Amino acid sequence: MANKRKKYSAQFKLERALEAIKSDNITEISRKYDIGANMICIWKKQLLDQGSSVFSNSPDKEKNQLKSQINKLEQMVGKKEVELSVLKNFSDFYESPNTT
């Protein structure tokens, strides 16, 4: 069964939380954007507790994710280089004239 959870951007969450604070009519916002009222309440509480930074990715977290991805890609390139070298050696072996 596929995951039916929607992912919302940090900006979207911030805007809905601010809208909930301003209008204080969470049911209306919930219907307008087809979002559960509980989710809007959670976003509102997070915004009030921690400010707008709660919805944004920290630069360090994003930087670590990118470094991890770079490391994986470098490993893949290394493996491909080894495979290519083995294949070249194998083809050179069979292309050379056999002297027996």
PyMOL CGO cylinders between C-alpha atoms (Angstrom):
from pymol import cmd
from pymol.cgo import CYLINDER

trace = [
    CYLINDER, 0.00, 0.00, 0.00, 1.39, 3.38, -1.00, 0.3, 1, 1, 1, 1, 1, 1,
    CYLINDER, 1.39, 3.38, -1.00, 2.18, 6.06, 1.54, 0.3, 1, 1, 1, 1, 1, 1,
    CYLINDER, 2.18, 6.06, 1.54, -0.65, 8.60, 1.36, 0.3, 1, 1, 1, 1, 1, 1,
    CYLINDER, -0.65, 8.60, 1.36, 0.99, 11.27, 3.51, 0.3, 1, 1, 1, 1, 1, 1,
    CYLINDER, 0.99, 11.27, 3.51, 1.36, 14.62, 1.85, 0.3, 1, 1, 1, 1, 1, 1,
    CYLINDER, 1.36, 14.62, 1.85, 4.54, 16.60, 2.25, 0.3, 1, 1, 1, 1, 1, 1,
    CYLINDER, 4.54, 16.60, 2.25, 4.18, 20.33, 2.68, 0.3, 1, 1, 1, 1, 1, 1,
    CYLINDER, 4.18, 20.33, 2.68, 6.88, 22.91, 2.20, 0.3, 1, 1, 1, 1, 1, 1,
    CYLINDER, 6.88, 22.91, 2.20, 8.16, 24.92, 5.13, 0.3, 1, 1, 1, 1, 1, 1,
    CYLINDER, 8.16, 24.92, 5.13, 6.71, 28.06, 3.56, 0.3, 1, 1, 1, 1, 1, 1,
    CYLINDER, 6.71, 28.06, 3.56, 3.27, 26.47, 3.21, 0.3, 1, 1, 1, 1, 1, 1,
    CYLINDER, 3.27, 26.47, 3.21, 3.28, 25.35, 6.85, 0.3, 1, 1, 1, 1, 1, 1,
    CYLINDER, 3.28, 25.35, 6.85, 4.37, 28.77, 8.03, 0.3, 1, 1, 1, 1, 1, 1,
    CYLINDER, 4.37, 28.77, 8.03, 1.65, 30.50, 6.03, 0.3, 1, 1, 1, 1, 1, 1,
    CYLINDER, 1.65, 30.50, 6.03, -1.08, 28.16, 7.31, 0.3, 1, 1, 1, 1, 1, 1,
    CYLINDER, -1.08, 28.16, 7.31, 0.11, 28.52, 10.91, 0.3, 1, 1, 1, 1, 1, 1,
    CYLINDER, 0.11, 28.52, 10.91, 0.12, 32.30, 10.60, 0.3, 1, 1, 1, 1, 1, 1,
    CYLINDER, 0.12, 32.30, 10.60, -3.31, 32.19, 9.00, 0.3, 1, 1, 1, 1, 1, 1,
    CYLINDER, -3.31, 32.19, 9.00, -4.56, 30.08, 11.90, 0.3, 1, 1, 1, 1, 1, 1,
    CYLINDER, -4.56, 30.08, 11.90, -3.17, 32.55, 14.41, 0.3, 1, 1, 1, 1, 1, 1,
    CYLINDER, -3.17, 32.55, 14.41, -4.71, 35.53, 12.62, 0.3, 1, 1, 1, 1, 1, 1,
    CYLINDER, -4.71, 35.53, 12.62, -8.17, 34.14, 11.94, 0.3, 1, 1, 1, 1, 1, 1,
    CYLINDER, -8.17, 34.14, 11.94, -8.42, 31.63, 14.79, 0.3, 1, 1, 1, 1, 1, 1,
    CYLINDER, -8.42, 31.63, 14.79, -10.83, 29.63, 12.61, 0.3, 1, 1, 1, 1, 1, 1,
    CYLINDER, -10.83, 29.63, 12.61, -8.92, 26.42, 12.06, 0.3, 1, 1, 1, 1, 1, 1,
    CYLINDER, -8.92, 26.42, 12.06, -11.93, 24.56, 10.66, 0.3, 1, 1, 1, 1, 1, 1,
    CYLINDER, -11.93, 24.56, 10.66, -12.28, 27.04, 7.81, 0.3, 1, 1, 1, 1, 1, 1,
    CYLINDER, -12.28, 27.04, 7.81, -8.56, 26.84, 6.97, 0.3, 1, 1, 1, 1, 1, 1,
    CYLINDER, -8.56, 26.84, 6.97, -8.73, 23.07, 7.15, 0.3, 1, 1, 1, 1, 1, 1,
    CYLINDER, -8.73, 23.07, 7.15, -11.53, 22.95, 4.59, 0.3, 1, 1, 1, 1, 1, 1,
    CYLINDER, -11.53, 22.95, 4.59, -9.99, 25.60, 2.37, 0.3, 1, 1, 1, 1, 1, 1,
    CYLINDER, -9.99, 25.60, 2.37, -6.67, 23.74, 1.95, 0.3, 1, 1, 1, 1, 1, 1,
    CYLINDER, -6.67, 23.74, 1.95, -7.93, 20.17, 2.56, 0.3, 1, 1, 1, 1, 1, 1,
    CYLINDER, -7.93, 20.17, 2.56, -5.67, 19.68, 5.57, 0.3, 1, 1, 1, 1, 1, 1,
    CYLINDER, -5.67, 19.68, 5.57, -6.58, 18.05, 8.84, 0.3, 1, 1, 1, 1, 1, 1,
    CYLINDER, -6.58, 18.05, 8.84, -7.45, 20.52, 11.58, 0.3, 1, 1, 1, 1, 1, 1,
    CYLINDER, -7.45, 20.52, 11.58, -5.13, 18.68, 13.96, 0.3, 1, 1, 1, 1, 1, 1,
    CYLINDER, -5.13, 18.68, 13.96, -2.21, 19.23, 11.57, 0.3, 1, 1, 1, 1, 1, 1,
    CYLINDER, -2.21, 19.23, 11.57, -2.90, 22.96, 11.47, 0.3, 1, 1, 1, 1, 1, 1,
    CYLINDER, -2.90, 22.96, 11.47, -3.11, 23.02, 15.27, 0.3, 1, 1, 1, 1, 1, 1,
    CYLINDER, -3.11, 23.02, 15.27, 0.26, 21.27, 15.47, 0.3, 1, 1, 1, 1, 1, 1,
    CYLINDER, 0.26, 21.27, 15.47, 1.85, 23.75, 13.05, 0.3, 1, 1, 1, 1, 1, 1,
    CYLINDER, 1.85, 23.75, 13.05, 0.34, 26.67, 14.97, 0.3, 1, 1, 1, 1, 1, 1,
    CYLINDER, 0.34, 26.67, 14.97, 1.65, 25.35, 18.30, 0.3, 1, 1, 1, 1, 1, 1,
    CYLINDER, 1.65, 25.35, 18.30, 5.10, 24.74, 16.82, 0.3, 1, 1, 1, 1, 1, 1,
    CYLINDER, 5.10, 24.74, 16.82, 5.19, 28.25, 15.41, 0.3, 1, 1, 1, 1, 1, 1,
    CYLINDER, 5.19, 28.25, 15.41, 4.16, 29.80, 18.71, 0.3, 1, 1, 1, 1, 1, 1,
    CYLINDER, 4.16, 29.80, 18.71, 6.67, 27.69, 20.65, 0.3, 1, 1, 1, 1, 1, 1,
    CYLINDER, 6.67, 27.69, 20.65, 9.69, 27.87, 18.37, 0.3, 1, 1, 1, 1, 1, 1,
    CYLINDER, 9.69, 27.87, 18.37, 9.13, 30.62, 15.82, 0.3, 1, 1, 1, 1, 1, 1,
    CYLINDER, 9.13, 30.62, 15.82, 9.50, 30.35, 12.05, 0.3, 1, 1, 1, 1, 1, 1,
    CYLINDER, 9.50, 30.35, 12.05, 12.75, 28.39, 12.32, 0.3, 1, 1, 1, 1, 1, 1,
    CYLINDER, 12.75, 28.39, 12.32, 10.77, 25.26, 13.20, 0.3, 1, 1, 1, 1, 1, 1,
    CYLINDER, 10.77, 25.26, 13.20, 9.67, 24.79, 9.58, 0.3, 1, 1, 1, 1, 1, 1,
    CYLINDER, 9.67, 24.79, 9.58, 12.97, 25.41, 7.85, 0.3, 1, 1, 1, 1, 1, 1,
    CYLINDER, 12.97, 25.41, 7.85, 15.81, 22.99, 7.23, 0.3, 1, 1, 1, 1, 1, 1,
    CYLINDER, 15.81, 22.99, 7.23, 18.91, 23.90, 9.12, 0.3, 1, 1, 1, 1, 1, 1,
    CYLINDER, 18.91, 23.90, 9.12, 21.91, 24.61, 6.87, 0.3, 1, 1, 1, 1, 1, 1,
    CYLINDER, 21.91, 24.61, 6.87, 23.99, 22.07, 8.79, 0.3, 1, 1, 1, 1, 1, 1,
    CYLINDER, 23.99, 22.07, 8.79, 21.45, 19.31, 8.23, 0.3, 1, 1, 1, 1, 1, 1,
    CYLINDER, 21.45, 19.31, 8.23, 21.23, 20.07, 4.52, 0.3, 1, 1, 1, 1, 1, 1,
    CYLINDER, 21.23, 20.07, 4.52, 25.02, 20.29, 4.28, 0.3, 1, 1, 1, 1, 1, 1,
    CYLINDER, 25.02, 20.29, 4.28, 25.42, 16.89, 5.95, 0.3, 1, 1, 1, 1, 1, 1,
    CYLINDER, 25.42, 16.89, 5.95, 22.86, 15.34, 3.61, 0.3, 1, 1, 1, 1, 1, 1,
    CYLINDER, 22.86, 15.34, 3.61, 24.73, 16.70, 0.59, 0.3, 1, 1, 1, 1, 1, 1,
    CYLINDER, 24.73, 16.70, 0.59, 28.07, 15.45, 1.93, 0.3, 1, 1, 1, 1, 1, 1,
    CYLINDER, 28.07, 15.45, 1.93, 26.59, 12.01, 2.45, 0.3, 1, 1, 1, 1, 1, 1,
    CYLINDER, 26.59, 12.01, 2.45, 25.25, 11.98, -1.09, 0.3, 1, 1, 1, 1, 1, 1,
    CYLINDER, 25.25, 11.98, -1.09, 28.64, 13.07, -2.47, 0.3, 1, 1, 1, 1, 1, 1,
    CYLINDER, 28.64, 13.07, -2.47, 30.37, 10.25, -0.56, 0.3, 1, 1, 1, 1, 1, 1,
    CYLINDER, 30.37, 10.25, -0.56, 27.97, 7.67, -1.97, 0.3, 1, 1, 1, 1, 1, 1,
    CYLINDER, 27.97, 7.67, -1.97, 28.47, 8.98, -5.50, 0.3, 1, 1, 1, 1, 1, 1,
    CYLINDER, 28.47, 8.98, -5.50, 32.27, 8.95, -5.11, 0.3, 1, 1, 1, 1, 1, 1,
    CYLINDER, 32.27, 8.95, -5.11, 32.09, 5.32, -3.96, 0.3, 1, 1, 1, 1, 1, 1,
    CYLINDER, 32.09, 5.32, -3.96, 29.99, 4.44, -6.98, 0.3, 1, 1, 1, 1, 1, 1,
    CYLINDER, 29.99, 4.44, -6.98, 32.49, 6.12, -9.32, 0.3, 1, 1, 1, 1, 1, 1,
    CYLINDER, 32.49, 6.12, -9.32, 35.34, 4.21, -7.67, 0.3, 1, 1, 1, 1, 1, 1,
    CYLINDER, 35.34, 4.21, -7.67, 33.56, 0.89, -8.13, 0.3, 1, 1, 1, 1, 1, 1,
    CYLINDER, 33.56, 0.89, -8.13, 32.85, 1.70, -11.78, 0.3, 1, 1, 1, 1, 1, 1,
    CYLINDER, 32.85, 1.70, -11.78, 36.51, 2.57, -12.37, 0.3, 1, 1, 1, 1, 1, 1,
    CYLINDER, 36.51, 2.57, -12.37, 37.56, -0.81, -10.94, 0.3, 1, 1, 1, 1, 1, 1,
    CYLINDER, 37.56, -0.81, -10.94, 34.98, -2.63, -13.07, 0.3, 1, 1, 1, 1, 1, 1,
    CYLINDER, 34.98, -2.63, -13.07, 36.13, -0.76, -16.18, 0.3, 1, 1, 1, 1, 1, 1,
    CYLINDER, 36.13, -0.76, -16.18, 39.77, -1.61, -15.47, 0.3, 1, 1, 1, 1, 1, 1,
    CYLINDER, 39.77, -1.61, -15.47, 38.94, -5.28, -15.02, 0.3, 1, 1, 1, 1, 1, 1,
    CYLINDER, 38.94, -5.28, -15.02, 36.96, -5.34, -18.26, 0.3, 1, 1, 1, 1, 1, 1,
    CYLINDER, 36.96, -5.34, -18.26, 39.79, -3.63, -20.15, 0.3, 1, 1, 1, 1, 1, 1,
    CYLINDER, 39.79, -3.63, -20.15, 42.31, -6.17, -18.84, 0.3, 1, 1, 1, 1, 1, 1,
    CYLINDER, 42.31, -6.17, -18.84, 39.97, -9.02, -19.70, 0.3, 1, 1, 1, 1, 1, 1,
    CYLINDER, 39.97, -9.02, -19.70, 39.42, -7.76, -23.25, 0.3, 1, 1, 1, 1, 1, 1,
    CYLINDER, 39.42, -7.76, -23.25, 43.17, -7.13, -23.74, 0.3, 1, 1, 1, 1, 1, 1,
    CYLINDER, 43.17, -7.13, -23.74, 43.87, -10.70, -22.65, 0.3, 1, 1, 1, 1, 1, 1,
    CYLINDER, 43.87, -10.70, -22.65, 41.53, -12.18, -25.26, 0.3, 1, 1, 1, 1, 1, 1,
    CYLINDER, 41.53, -12.18, -25.26, 42.60, -9.78, -28.02, 0.3, 1, 1, 1, 1, 1, 1,
    CYLINDER, 42.60, -9.78, -28.02, 46.32, -10.60, -27.67, 0.3, 1, 1, 1, 1, 1, 1,
    CYLINDER, 46.32, -10.60, -27.67, 47.60, -13.34, -29.98, 0.3, 1, 1, 1, 1, 1, 1,
    CYLINDER, 47.60, -13.34, -29.98, 48.02, -16.67, -28.23, 0.3, 1, 1, 1, 1, 1, 1,
    CYLINDER, 48.02, -16.67, -28.23, 51.53, -18.01, -28.61, 0.3, 1, 1, 1, 1, 1, 1,
    CYLINDER, 51.53, -18.01, -28.61, 51.57, -21.65, -27.69, 0.3, 1, 1, 1, 1, 1, 1,
]
cmd.load_cgo(trace, "trace")
